[in-house]
Amino acid sequence: MLYRPSGASDLLTRNLWVYGLGGLVVPFLAIKFIDVAIVSFIPGI
């Protein structure tokens, strides 16, 4: 990865997209995956 100097607003925008979106979407996907795994491996729930 190459280093690119950029301004504070560019860094803030990029970090909000990467970490903000990841922080909102990834937990829901992980919870859904765990739920599907539990329901498929333990019948009767």
N, C-alpha and C positions, 0 to 999 in steps of 0.2 A: 504494500500500500504506500502510495506516495503522500508526502506531507504537503498540504495546501494551506497557506495562511488564509484565514477568513475572519470576518467580523464576528462580534459577539451575537448579533441578532441571527446570523446564519447558523452559528453553532447551536443557539437556543432552539431555533426552528427544527433543525435536524434532530437534536436530542429529544425534543418533544414528540416528533413523529416516531422515532425508533423506540424509545423507552416508554413513552406514554401509551402508544398503541400496543406495544408488547405487554405492558403492565396491565392493560385492560382485557386483551384478547386471550393471552396465553393461560391465565388462571381459569377462565371459563372452559377452554378446550381441555385443560388437564382434568378439571372436575368431571367433565362429560366422559372423558376417556376412562377415568377411574370408575365412574358409575356404570358404564357399559361393561367394563371388565368384571366388576363384582356381580352384576346381574347375569352375565353369561356363564360365570364359573360357579355360582351358587344358585341352583334351581329352587324355585319356591318363594323367591322374594318378590 
